C-alpha cells in the first residue's frame, strides 16, 4: 500500500465518524457521501496544485463546508416540507456549532464513539470487525473479504445487516453509558483480532498485512489516550501490539520470504516499540484483573527481553502459557505451549505435549500444526517424517509466502535425509 492510500484510509474514518455525529447515525449513508465527496475534490485539486501543507486539515475543512451547505439546504427545505423535520432530529442539533463538532477533541471523541457503536452486542464478532474495518479504517468490501478469506457476497451482506443495526441505534454510543464495560470487551476483542489478522492472518495474498496492524494500533491508541476511559486491559492489549509490532519488519527477509521466529535477526527488532510496550505493560498492572491480554503481553515481553532465542526464559514462557490456558482454553494456545516446552525440555517432550492436546482435531486445517510437527521431527533427526509433515502443511498453506516457506523446509529435509540416519520414533 502506498503512502497516499494509507493516508486516505486514515482520514476516511475520522471524517465519517465526525459527520455521523453531526448528521446522526440514521443518516450514516449521507456522512459517507459527504466524506467521499471531500476525497474526490481533494484528488482533483491536489492533482493540479500538489498536496497542501496540511492535507488532513484541508480534508476536514472541505467536509465541514460541505456539511454546512447540506444543513443550510435542509433547514430551508424543512420550512417548505414539515415531513423533513425528522431528518434534523439527530445529534447535530445539540451541537452549538458545526465548528465545535469538527474540533480536534470532538473528532477524536467521535471516532471512539463510532468504534463502540460498531461493537453493538446484537452484532456478531465478525460483523463488528467488518464494520470497524469498513467505517473506521476505510477498507472496501473486497479487501475485507480477502483479509478474512470470505466471499464478497457474504461480507457485503454482513456489512449491510450491521449497518441497519447501527442505524437503528439512532445515535452514536455514549461513552458515559452504563453499557461501556461490556462494549469495551467487544472493542478490545475486535482490535485484537484485527491486529492478529495482519500479523499472521489468513489472507490468500500475504502472510503479513502491515496496514491491518497499523490500523489496530491507531485505534487502540485512540482508546488509551482517553485517560477517563482507559482500563488495565486496554493498556495490556496496547502493550501486546507494540511488542509484536517491534518484530514485524523481521518477519520477512529482503526477498519477501517468511522468516522463522527462531531465525529472526533480533538486532533489527524495533527497540523503541519494545520500550513503549514495556511502559504500557507496567501501566496495565494497576488493579487485580489479569486478562488474556496481560498474559500474552507478558509472553511477548519475555521474548523481547532475550537478546538471542537461546537466552529466552522458556520456563517462564511455559508458566505463562499455563496461565493463559486457564483463562482461555484453546488448542492453538496449547500448541504454542508445547513449542515452548520443546524449547525447554527437548523435541520429544514437545511432541508428547502436542499428542495430549484436547480437541486436537480442531487444528486439522491449521497449517502451523503439521509445520510444528515437522520442525520437532527435524530436531530429532527424523527428516523423512518431517518432510511428510511439511508436505501436509503445504496443502493447508493460505498464501504464497507460507507456500514458499514450507517448500524450503521440505527441500532442507530432502537434503538432510541423504546425510543422516533417522532416529527411532
N, C-alpha and C positions, 0 to 999 in steps of 0.2 A: 504494500500500500504506500502511495506517495504521500508527501507532507501535506499537499493541498487536500487530498481526500480525507486524511485523518483530521485536518482542521475543520472541514465542513461537518464531519460526523460529530465532532466535539461540540461545535456551535449549534447544530441542529437540535440536540436535546435541551440545551439551555434556552433556546428561543421558543421551542414548542411548549416546554414546561411553563415559561413565563406567560405566553399567550393563552395557554389553557387556564391559568389563574385569572387572567383578565376577562376572557370570554365565558368561562365556566366549562366544566368537564363535558356537559351535554353538547357543547359546541366545539368539541375536540377536533373535528374534521376541518372546521374553519381555521383553527390555530395552525394545523398542518399546512393548509393552503397559503396562509399568510407567510409562514416560515419559508415555504417553497418559493413563493414569490420573491422574498428577500434574497434567497440564494440565486435565483435566476437573474435578478438585477445586478447582483454582485459579479456574477460570471461575465455578464455583458459589459459592465462598466470597467472592471479590472482588466479585462482582456485588452481594452483600448488604452486605459490610463495607467495600468500597473496596479499592484497591490497597495492599499493605503498604509500609512504608518501603524495604524491600529485597526486591523481588519475586524476584530471582534466588536469593537465599538461601532464601526461602520455598519455591520450587520444588525446589531441591536437597534441602532438609530433608525435604520430603514424599516425594520419590523415594527418599531414603535410608531413611526409616522404612518405606516400602512394601517396599523390598528386604530390610530386616531381617526383616519379617514373613514374606516368602517363604522366606528362608534358614532361619528357625526351623522353619517348617512342613515344609520339605523334609528337614531333619535328623530331625524326628520320623518322617516317612514312611519315611526310609531305614532306620530301625530295624525297621519292620514289613515292608519290601519291599526286599531287597538289590538287586534289579534297578534301583532308582532311584539306586544309587550312582554310576552313570555321569554322572548329572545334576550331581553335585557335584565330579566330576573336571575342574574347569575352573579358570581362572586365579584366581578369587576365593579359593580355598582357600589360596593362597600369600600373600594379603594379611594383615597382622597383625590389622587391624580394618577394618570397613566404613567407619569414620570416616576412616581413612587414605586409602582409595580416593576418598573424597569431598573430600579436602583440595584447596586451590586448585592446588597444584603437580601433584597427581595428575590432577585434572580436565583441566588443560592438556595434560599428557602423554598422557592417554587420547585426546584429540581428535587429537593429532598421530599417534598410533599408528593410530587409525581411518582417518585420511587416507591413510597409507601402505598400510594394509590394503585400502582401496578401489582402490588402484592396483596391484593384483596383475598381474604380467606376462602371466598367462593370459587376462586380460580385454582386450577391445578398448578403444581410446581412448574411444569413445562410451559404453561401459558404465562405464568408470572415472568419467567426468564425471557420468553419470546417478546413480551411487552416491553420489558426493560431494554432489551437489545434494539427493538424497533423504535421505541419512542425516545429513550434517553441516550442511545448510542448511535442512532441513525442507520441501523442495519436494514437492508431490504429483506423481503420475504425469501428471496432466492438465497441470500447469504446465510440467513438463519437456518434454512433447510439444509444447506451444505454443512454448516457448522455442527449440526446435531444429527446428520445422516437421516433426514426425514424427507418426505416428498414435499414438493412445492405446494400442492393442493392441501395436504394435511396441515402444514404450518399456516397457510392462508386462512383456513377455516378456524384454526385455533386462535389466531390473532383477531379475526372478525368477531368471534364469540367473546373474546376477552375485552375487546373494545366496547361491545354492547354492555358488558358488566360494568366497565369503567364509567361509561356514560350514564348508566342508571344511578350511580352514586351521586350525581349532580354537582358535586364539588370535590376539589382536591382534599385528600386526607388531612385532617387537622392534627398536627404533631403533638398537641396537648390532649388528644383523645385518650380515654382510658384503655382503648384497644391498642395503644402504642406498643406495649411489650410483646403481644402476640404477633403483631405485624413485623416487629423488629426481627424476630426469629426467622420469618419468611424472607425478609430482605437480606439478612446475612447469608442464609442458605442459597438464595439466588445468586448473590455476588460470589460466594464460594464456588458454586458450580460454573459460573461464568469464567472465573479465573482458571479453574481446572481444565475446562474445555480448551482454553488457549494454551495451557501448559503441556498437557499430554492428552489431547482430546481425540475425537473420533472423526475428524474431518477427512474426507476422501482425498483432499488435495495436499494437506500439510499436517505434519505431526506437531508442529509448534505454530500457534497463531498469536503472535505478539500483540496484535491490536486488541484481541479479546482480553489479554492480561492487562494491557494499559487501561482499557475501559473499566475493568473491575477495580483497579487501583484508584482510578479517578473517582469512582463512585463511593468507594469506602472512605477515601479522604474527605469527600463531601460530608459524609456522616460523622467522622471523628472530629472534624473541625467545629462541630456544634457542641460545645462543652456542656450545655444544659441537657443534651440528649445522649451523649456518648456513654457507653457501658463497658465494663471489662471485656465482655465477649467481642465487642466491636474492635477494641484495641487488639485483642488476640488474633482476630481474623486479619486485621491490617498487618500485624507482625508476620503472620504466616505468608501473606502475599509478598511482603518485602524480602523475606529470607529466600523464597523461591524465585522471585524476580531477579535476585542477585546472580542466579545461576543460568538465567535464560540464554545469555549470549554464548555460553559454553556448551549448550545442548546440541549445537550444530557445529560442524567444522567449516573450514573455508569453502568447501565444495557443497555445503548444504546437507551433508550426511549427519544422521543422528550419532551422537557420541554417548557411550555408556556412562552412567553416573560415576562409576569407579575409574573411568579413564579421563574424566574432565580435568582440564588444567585449572586447578583451584587458585592459582595466582591471578587468573583472569576474572575470577568472581568479583562482582561489584561490591567492594568493601564499604562504600558509603551506604548502600542499601542495607547491608548487614548491620551496620551501626544503628541505622534508623529502625530496623526491625528489632534490635535488642532494646532500644529505648521504648518502643511500643509494647514489647513483651513485658517490660518492667511495669509499665502503666496498667497492663491487664491484670496484674497481681492483686489489685485492690479488690476487696470483697472476698467472699468464701466460695463462690461458684467456680467450678472447673468444667469447662466445656470441651468439646472435641477440638475447637479452635485453639484453646490453650495448649492442649496436649500435642497437636500437630505442629504448632508453632515451636514448642519446646524440642520436638524431634528435629525440626529444620534448623533450630538454633544449635543443637548439638553437632549436627553435620557442619554447619558454618564455622564453628569454633575449632574444627580439626584441619590443620594445615595439609594433611595427607589422609587418604582413606584409611590407611593402617593406623593412624593416630586417633581414629574415632572411638569414643567411649561406647562400644557396642553393648555392653552390659546395661548402661543407662538407656540406650535406644530400646532394648528388649523390654525393660521395665515400663517405659513409656507406652510401648505398643500393648503391653498387658493392660495398662490403664485405659487406653483407647478402646480396646476390645470390650472392656466392661461398660464403657459409655455408649459405644456404638458397635455392636457385633456385626461383622461383615467378612465375607470370605476374602475380599481384596485386602482388607487390613490384616487378616490372618496370614495371607501370603507375604505381605511386607514384613510381618513379624518373623516368619520363617526365614526370610532372606537375612534379617538381622541375626538370627540365631546361627545361621550358616556362617556368617562372618565371625561370630564369637566362638562357636564350637566345631566348625567344620561342615563340609557339604553333606555328609551322611546324616548329621542331626537335622540339618535344614530339610532334607528330603523326608525324613521321618515326620517332621512337623507339618509339612505340606500334606502328607498322606493322612494326617489326623484332622485336617480341616473339616468342619461341619459344612454341609451344603456345598461340597466341592464341585458338584455338577453345575453350580451357578457360574463357575469360571470357564465353562466349556467353550464359550465364544470370546473369551478374553485372551488376546494374543500373548500377553505377558505371563500367563500361567505356563504354557508349554515352553516359552522362552526361558523362564526361570529354571524349569527342569533341565533344559539344555545347558544353561550356564553351570548348574551344580554338577551335572554329569561330566561336563568338560573338566571341572576342577578335580573330579575323581579319576580322570583319565579315560572315561568311557566315551570316546569320541564318536563311535558309530551310533550309540544310543542317543548321545547329544544331538547328532545330526538328524535323527528321526524326530526329536522334539522340536528342533528348529524348523524342520520342514513342515511340521504340523502348525507351528506358529505362523509360518509364511502364508499358509492357506487362510489364516484369520487376519492377516495384516490389513490395516484400514487405509493406508496411503503409500505412495511411492517411497517415502522416507523409511517407513517401517520395513517395507519390502527389501530395500537396498541394505538396511542394517542386518536383517536376518539372512539375506543371501551371502553377505560377507561372513557371518558366523558359520553358515553351512560350509562355505569354502575353506574356512580355517579348520573345521572339523575333518574334512576330507584330507587336507594336507597333514594334519597332526596324526590321523589314524594310520598313515603309511609309515610312521616312525615310532609309534608307541604300541605297546600291548595292553589291551583293556584289562582293568581290574575286575575281580568278581563282584557281582551285584549282590 
